[in-house]
Amino acid sequence: MNVGLVGLALLMFAVTYPSRAIPLLAPAFERLPPRALEYLRLVGPAVLGAIAASQVLLTTGAGGHTTFHVGIDAVAVLACAALVAWRRNLFLGLLVAVVAAAVARALGAG
């Protein structure tokens, strides 16, 4: 394990935890404007989406250069997003993405 990852995890905690803890720590949180409540509700999924996108679409090559890469993982993520938008079922989308990536890797395409 890389020790630098521990510092990164602590930094991510310090940046994201306050927005997730506000409902628990702030009295009368429900009285915030609806726009603020919607923003705070979407912070967690937005951060997770950004982390997932960077792991799926970016690769680090020789010399530490980061490049854009579209592989089976990106196709699976796009299929998941399309299925979730169409069927409004996150579980189904995730299931299809995981199965598609697993099958592609088993066949040697990933």
N, CA, C and O atoms as a DFTB+ gen file, in Angstrom:
440 C
 N C O
     1  1       0.835      -1.180       0.000
     2  2       0.000       0.000       0.000
     3  2       0.880       1.243       0.000
     4  3       1.891       1.305       0.699
     5  1       0.491       2.200      -0.771
     6  2       1.226       3.452      -0.859
     7  2       0.822       4.359       0.307
     8  3      -0.363       4.630       0.501
     9  1       1.789       4.818       1.071
    10  2       1.518       5.653       2.241
    11  2       0.888       6.981       1.823
    12  3       0.124       7.568       2.589
    13  1       1.197       7.457       0.628
    14  2       0.605       8.703       0.140
    15  2      -0.904       8.619       0.012
    16  3      -1.594       9.635       0.085
    17  1      -1.423       7.402      -0.180
    18  2      -2.867       7.240      -0.296
    19  2      -3.573       7.526       1.026
    20  3      -4.725       7.961       1.025
    21  1      -2.918       7.295       2.126
    22  2      -3.515       7.586       3.433
    23  2      -3.748       9.088       3.562
    24  3      -4.814       9.519       4.003
    25  1      -2.755       9.881       3.180
    26  2      -2.915      11.333       3.212
    27  2      -4.015      11.792       2.274
    28  3      -4.784      12.694       2.606
    29  1      -4.093      11.170       1.092
    30  2      -5.153      11.517       0.149
    31  2      -6.532      11.186       0.722
    32  3      -7.473      11.965       0.572
    33  1      -6.646      10.040       1.372
    34  2      -7.922       9.657       1.987
    35  2      -8.310      10.641       3.087
    36  3      -9.480      11.007       3.205
    37  1      -7.349      11.067       3.886
    38  2      -7.646      12.044       4.940
    39  2      -8.063      13.387       4.344
    40  3      -8.973      14.041       4.854
    41  1      -7.402      13.794       3.272
    42  2      -7.773      15.043       2.605
    43  2      -9.184      14.946       2.033
    44  3      -9.977      15.878       2.169
    45  1      -9.496      13.828       1.399
    46  2     -10.847      13.647       0.848
    47  2     -11.886      13.666       1.970
    48  3     -12.964      14.238       1.808
    49  1     -11.572      13.053       3.087
    50  2     -12.479      13.070       4.234
    51  2     -12.723      14.504       4.702
    52  3     -13.863      14.900       4.944
    53  1     -11.641      15.277       4.827
    54  2     -11.761      16.658       5.313
    55  2     -12.567      17.527       4.365
    56  3     -13.240      18.462       4.798
    57  1     -12.505      17.226       3.078
    58  2     -13.216      18.044       2.094
    59  2     -14.682      17.637       1.979
    60  3     -15.550      18.500       1.844
    61  1     -14.970      16.344       2.029
    62  2     -16.342      15.893       1.778
    63  2     -17.184      15.690       3.036
    64  3     -18.409      15.791       2.967
    65  1     -16.574      15.412       4.165
    66  2     -17.360      15.107       5.360
    67  2     -18.238      16.265       5.835
    68  3     -19.394      16.032       6.188
    69  1     -17.737      17.496       5.859
    70  2     -18.610      18.570       6.356
    71  2     -19.938      18.679       5.618
    72  3     -20.977      18.894       6.243
    73  1     -19.917      18.535       4.299
    74  2     -21.182      18.650       3.562
    75  2     -22.110      17.475       3.855
    76  3     -23.330      17.620       3.789
    77  1     -21.545      16.318       4.177
    78  2     -22.389      15.169       4.518
    79  2     -22.857      15.210       5.962
    80  3     -23.882      14.612       6.288
    81  1     -22.133      15.901       6.837
    82  2     -22.461      15.915       8.261
    83  2     -23.407      17.055       8.636
    84  3     -23.964      17.057       9.734
    85  1     -23.588      18.001       7.757
    86  2     -24.449      19.149       8.090
    87  2     -25.831      18.718       8.582
    88  3     -26.301      19.260       9.583
    89  1     -26.507      17.763       7.922
    90  2     -27.830      17.376       8.430
    91  2     -27.799      16.813       9.847
    92  3     -28.769      16.941      10.594
    93  1     -26.688      16.192      10.211
    94  2     -26.597      15.606      11.545
    95  2     -26.230      16.634      12.612
    96  3     -26.653      16.519      13.763
    97  1     -25.450      17.629      12.231
    98  2     -24.898      18.560      13.204
    99  2     -25.647      19.895      13.293
   100  3     -25.603      20.557      14.329
   101  1     -26.319      20.286      12.237
   102  2     -26.968      21.603      12.215
   103  2     -28.417      21.489      12.669
   104  3     -29.180      20.698      12.116
   105  1     -28.799      22.269      13.667
   106  2     -30.211      22.268      14.065
   107  2     -31.056      22.945      12.988
   108  3     -30.607      23.886      12.334
   109  1     -32.255      22.466      12.817
   110  2     -33.218      23.027      11.864
   111  2     -32.678      23.005      10.438
   112  3     -32.892      23.941       9.667
   113  1     -31.991      21.949      10.102
   114  2     -31.421      21.806       8.764
   115  2     -32.502      21.852       7.690
   116  3     -32.267      22.348       6.589
   117  1     -33.674      21.340       8.007
   118  2     -34.756      21.271       7.027
   119  2     -35.250      22.652       6.600
   120  3     -35.942      22.778       5.590
   121  1     -34.899      23.688       7.366
   122  2     -35.357      25.040       7.019
   123  2     -34.455      25.736       6.010
   124  3     -34.711      26.884       5.648
   125  1     -33.415      25.072       5.556
   126  2     -32.578      25.657       4.510
   127  2     -33.405      25.789       3.229
   128  3     -34.380      25.062       3.042
   129  1     -33.022      26.703       2.359
   130  2     -33.751      26.824       1.084
   131  2     -33.690      25.511       0.302
   132  3     -32.698      24.786       0.379
   133  1     -34.738      25.208      -0.442
   134  2     -34.760      23.946      -1.196
   135  2     -33.565      23.789      -2.139
   136  3     -33.074      22.679      -2.340
   137  1     -33.105      24.883      -2.707
   138  2     -31.960      24.818      -3.616
   139  2     -30.690      24.359      -2.873
   140  3     -29.899      23.588      -3.416
   141  1     -30.503      24.828      -1.654
   142  2     -29.345      24.423      -0.850
   143  2     -29.455      22.952      -0.451
   144  3     -28.461      22.225      -0.465
   145  1     -30.653      22.519      -0.098
   146  2     -30.854      21.112       0.264
   147  2     -30.557      20.201      -0.925
   148  3     -29.935      19.151      -0.767
   149  1     -30.999      20.602      -2.106
   150  2     -30.742      19.805      -3.309
   151  2     -29.243      19.734      -3.600
   152  3     -28.725      18.673      -3.951
   153  1     -28.552      20.857      -3.455
   154  2     -27.108      20.890      -3.667
   155  2     -26.407      19.932      -2.705
   156  3     -25.581      19.124      -3.128
   157  1     -26.725      20.016      -1.444
   158  2     -26.067      19.174      -0.438
   159  2     -26.382      17.699      -0.648
   160  3     -25.545      16.838      -0.378
   161  1     -27.586      17.407      -1.127
   162  2     -27.969      16.023      -1.377
   163  2     -27.156      15.416      -2.526
   164  3     -26.938      14.205      -2.559
   165  1     -26.714      16.245      -3.455
   166  2     -26.014      15.748      -4.639
   167  2     -24.489      15.800      -4.536
   168  3     -23.801      15.371      -5.463
   169  1     -23.947      16.316      -3.431
   170  2     -22.496      16.415      -3.299
   171  2     -21.848      15.028      -3.308
   172  3     -20.886      14.811      -4.044
   173  1     -22.342      14.113      -2.527
   174  2     -21.761      12.770      -2.452
   175  2     -21.756      12.050      -3.785
   176  3     -20.701      11.586      -4.217
   177  1     -22.918      11.936      -4.467
   178  2     -22.914      11.279      -5.776
   179  2     -22.009      11.975      -6.798
   180  3     -21.396      11.308      -7.632
   181  1     -21.920      13.299      -6.742
   182  2     -21.063      14.016      -7.690
   183  2     -19.593      13.683      -7.456
   184  3     -18.842      13.481      -8.409
   185  1     -19.183      13.627      -6.196
   186  2     -17.790      13.294      -5.882
   187  2     -17.485      11.857      -6.295
   188  3     -16.440      11.593      -6.890
   189  1     -18.377      10.937      -5.986
   190  2     -18.158       9.545      -6.378
   191  2     -18.126       9.390      -7.896
   192  3     -17.335       8.613      -8.430
   193  1     -18.987      10.130      -8.585
   194  2     -18.989      10.084     -10.043
   195  2     -17.687      10.602     -10.635
   196  3     -17.175      10.040     -11.604
   197  1     -17.155      11.665     -10.060
   198  2     -15.887      12.218     -10.544
   199  2     -14.734      11.239     -10.309
   200  3     -13.864      11.081     -11.165
   201  1     -14.734      10.595      -9.162
   202  2     -13.682       9.614      -8.872
   203  2     -13.791       8.434      -9.833
   204  3     -12.789       7.978     -10.383
   205  1     -15.015       7.941     -10.031
   206  2     -15.203       6.799     -10.943
   207  2     -14.809       7.160     -12.365
   208  3     -14.163       6.364     -13.048
   209  1     -15.188       8.343     -12.820
   210  2     -14.866       8.754     -14.194
   211  2     -13.360       8.849     -14.393
   212  3     -12.847       8.450     -15.438
   213  1     -12.659       9.367     -13.415
   214  2     -11.209       9.481     -13.569
   215  2     -10.548       8.108     -13.579
   216  3      -9.527       7.926     -14.242
   217  1     -11.102       7.152     -12.869
   218  2     -10.529       5.813     -12.843
   219  2     -10.850       5.029     -14.111
   220  3     -10.085       4.152     -14.511
   221  1     -11.975       5.341     -14.741
   222  2     -12.409       4.602     -15.915
   223  2     -11.857       5.203     -17.200
   224  3     -11.499       4.462     -18.115
   225  1     -11.780       6.506     -17.290
   226  2     -11.448       7.164     -18.552
   227  2     -10.013       7.648     -18.670
   228  3      -9.603       8.054     -19.757
   229  1      -9.239       7.621     -17.602
   230  2      -7.864       8.108     -17.656
   231  2      -6.897       6.983     -17.328
   232  3      -7.141       6.189     -16.419
   233  1      -5.801       6.919     -18.070
   234  2      -4.753       5.941     -17.784
   235  2      -3.422       6.670     -17.676
   236  3      -3.203       7.688     -18.332
   237  1      -2.551       6.147     -16.855
   238  2      -1.218       6.716     -16.695
   239  2      -0.236       5.818     -17.434
   240  3      -0.092       4.635     -17.129
   241  1       0.424       6.407     -18.402
   242  2       1.357       5.645     -19.224
   243  2       2.790       5.836     -18.771
   244  3       3.061       6.285     -17.657
   245  1       3.702       5.483     -19.666
   246  2       5.124       5.611     -19.395
   247  2       5.475       7.075     -19.195
   248  3       4.988       7.940     -19.923
   249  1       6.304       7.351     -18.227
   250  2       6.705       8.725     -17.944
   251  2       5.694       9.490     -17.117
   252  3       5.857      10.689     -16.891
   253  1       4.651       8.812     -16.663
   254  2       3.662       9.471     -15.816
   255  2       2.657      10.327     -16.560
   256  3       1.931      11.102     -15.938
   257  1       2.599      10.203     -17.882
   258  2       1.661      11.003     -18.665
   259  2       0.269      10.387     -18.577
   260  3       0.105       9.179     -18.748
   261  1      -0.722      11.217     -18.311
   262  2      -2.097      10.754     -18.231
   263  2      -2.759      10.947     -19.586
   264  3      -2.673      12.016     -20.191
   265  1      -3.422       9.894     -20.053
   266  2      -4.090       9.961     -21.341
   267  2      -5.540       9.519     -21.196
   268  3      -5.901       8.791     -20.271
   269  1      -6.353       9.974     -22.127
   270  2      -7.761       9.601     -22.188
   271  2      -7.856       8.227     -22.831
   272  3      -7.227       7.979     -23.859
   273  1      -8.641       7.331     -22.235
   274  2      -8.740       5.965     -22.732
   275  2     -10.195       5.511     -22.659
   276  3     -10.842       5.635     -21.619
   277  1     -10.701       4.986     -23.774
   278  2     -12.046       4.421     -23.785
   279  2     -11.903       2.923     -23.994
   280  3     -11.565       2.456     -25.081
   281  1     -12.165       2.193     -22.941
   282  2     -12.100       0.736     -22.980
   283  2     -13.436       0.150     -22.573
   284  3     -14.457       0.838     -22.576
   285  1     -13.421      -1.115     -22.226
   286  2     -14.659      -1.796     -21.843
   287  2     -15.270      -1.168     -20.599
   288  3     -16.493      -1.144     -20.459
   289  1     -14.438      -0.659     -19.691
   290  2     -14.977      -0.014     -18.488
   291  2     -15.818       1.210     -18.851
   292  3     -16.904       1.408     -18.305
   293  1     -15.315       2.021     -19.767
   294  2     -16.053       3.217     -20.178
   295  2     -17.351       2.838     -20.884
   296  3     -18.381       3.479     -20.680
   297  1     -17.302       1.804     -21.707
   298  2     -18.514       1.337     -22.394
   299  2     -19.533       0.842     -21.372
   300  3     -20.727       1.111     -21.504
   301  1     -19.068       0.124     -20.357
   302  2     -19.966      -0.381     -19.317
   303  2     -20.588       0.769     -18.531
   304  3     -21.772       0.719     -18.199
   305  1     -19.803       1.803     -18.230
   306  2     -20.330       2.964     -17.506
   307  2     -21.368       3.694     -18.349
   308  3     -22.414       4.092     -17.837
   309  1     -21.091       3.871     -19.624
   310  2     -22.059       4.534     -20.502
   311  2     -23.341       3.712     -20.636
   312  3     -24.441       4.264     -20.665
   313  1     -23.191       2.397     -20.717
   314  2     -24.379       1.532     -20.770
   315  2     -25.186       1.649     -19.481
   316  3     -26.415       1.696     -19.512
   317  1     -24.497       1.696     -18.366
   318  2     -25.171       1.852     -17.067
   319  2     -25.934       3.167     -17.016
   320  3     -27.104       3.198     -16.632
   321  1     -25.272       4.254     -17.403
   322  2     -25.918       5.570     -17.359
   323  2     -27.134       5.614     -18.273
   324  3     -28.169       6.163     -17.896
   325  1     -27.025       5.044     -19.473
   326  2     -28.148       5.040     -20.408
   327  2     -29.308       4.205     -19.867
   328  3     -30.467       4.606     -19.968
   329  1     -28.993       3.054     -19.297
   330  2     -30.035       2.187     -18.762
   331  2     -30.726       2.816     -17.556
   332  3     -31.945       2.716     -17.413
   333  1     -29.956       3.460     -16.695
   334  2     -30.545       4.126     -15.530
   335  2     -31.439       5.281     -15.976
   336  3     -32.522       5.471     -15.424
   337  1     -31.000       6.050     -16.963
   338  2     -31.822       7.154     -17.464
   339  2     -33.110       6.638     -18.107
   340  3     -34.166       7.258     -17.982
   341  1     -33.014       5.511     -18.791
   342  2     -34.175       4.967     -19.491
   343  2     -35.144       4.268     -18.549
   344  3     -36.349       4.514     -18.607
   345  1     -34.629       3.390     -17.674
   346  2     -35.489       2.572     -16.821
   347  2     -35.686       3.119     -15.411
   348  3     -36.539       2.632     -14.669
   349  1     -34.894       4.136     -15.036
   350  2     -34.958       4.711     -13.676
   351  2     -34.725       3.647     -12.599
   352  3     -35.404       3.616     -11.573
   353  1     -33.738       2.773     -12.868
   354  2     -33.435       1.685     -11.953
   355  2     -31.917       1.571     -11.837
   356  3     -31.269       1.006     -12.718
   357  1     -31.350       2.101     -10.764
   358  2     -29.903       2.102     -10.577
   359  2     -29.352       0.685     -10.448
   360  3     -28.301       0.380     -11.010
   361  1     -30.039      -0.171      -9.722
   362  2     -29.556      -1.531      -9.530
   363  2     -29.417      -2.264     -10.861
   364  3     -28.413      -2.933     -11.103
   365  1     -30.411      -2.139     -11.712
   366  2     -30.369      -2.798     -13.018
   367  2     -29.196      -2.276     -13.855
   368  3     -28.493      -3.055     -14.500
   369  1     -28.992      -0.972     -13.842
   370  2     -27.883      -0.388     -14.594
   371  2     -26.534      -0.880     -14.096
   372  3     -25.667      -1.240     -14.892
   373  1     -26.356      -0.894     -12.781
   374  2     -25.098      -1.376     -12.207
   375  2     -24.884      -2.857     -12.509
   376  3     -23.768      -3.278     -12.812
   377  1     -25.937      -3.630     -12.427
   378  2     -25.838      -5.060     -12.712
   379  2     -25.394      -5.294     -14.157
   380  3     -24.512      -6.113     -14.414
   381  1     -26.001      -4.580     -15.088
   382  2     -25.637      -4.724     -16.495
   383  2     -24.182      -4.305     -16.720
   384  3     -23.455      -4.976     -17.454
   385  1     -23.753      -3.215     -16.104
   386  2     -22.381      -2.739     -16.272
   387  2     -21.373      -3.742     -15.725
   388  3     -20.362      -4.017     -16.371
   389  1     -21.634      -4.286     -14.555
   390  2     -20.710      -5.249     -13.944
   391  2     -20.638      -6.528     -14.773
   392  3     -19.552      -7.056     -15.012
   393  1     -21.784      -7.023     -15.206
   394  2     -21.803      -8.250     -16.007
   395  2     -21.106      -8.021     -17.350
   396  3     -20.340      -8.874     -17.797
   397  1     -21.361      -6.883     -17.997
   398  2     -20.724      -6.584     -19.289
   399  2     -19.208      -6.515     -19.140
   400  3     -18.481      -7.072     -19.962
   401  1     -18.731      -5.845     -18.112
   402  2     -17.282      -5.741     -17.902
   403  2     -16.688      -7.103     -17.561
   404  3     -15.609      -7.437     -18.052
   405  1     -17.357      -7.889     -16.742
   406  2     -16.839      -9.215     -16.363
   407  2     -16.779     -10.145     -17.564
   408  3     -15.795     -10.861     -17.749
   409  1     -17.820     -10.138     -18.376
   410  2     -17.837     -11.003     -19.564
   411  2     -16.760     -10.579     -20.551
   412  3     -16.057     -11.425     -21.103
   413  1     -16.625      -9.272     -20.778
   414  2     -15.610      -8.780     -21.709
   415  2     -14.204      -9.140     -21.232
   416  3     -13.355      -9.524     -22.036
   417  1     -13.960      -9.019     -19.947
   418  2     -12.635      -9.372     -19.415
   419  2     -12.392     -10.871     -19.489
   420  3     -11.273     -11.307     -19.756
   421  1     -13.435     -11.663     -19.253
   422  2     -13.289     -13.119     -19.341
   423  2     -12.981     -13.550     -20.780
   424  3     -12.280     -14.537     -21.001
   425  1     -13.504     -12.812     -21.738
   426  2     -13.263     -13.132     -23.145
   427  2     -11.979     -12.503     -23.670
   428  3     -11.600     -12.711     -24.823
   429  1     -11.308     -11.726     -22.808
   430  2     -10.036     -11.132     -23.189
   431  2     -10.137      -9.775     -23.856
   432  3      -9.144      -9.267     -24.375
   433  1     -11.329      -9.175     -23.852
   434  2     -11.505      -7.864     -24.499
   435  2     -11.159      -6.721     -23.568
   436  3     -10.972      -5.598     -24.037
   437  1     -11.066      -6.955     -22.275
   438  2     -10.835      -5.862     -21.336
   439  2      -9.452      -5.902     -20.850
   440  3      -9.056      -5.059     -20.044
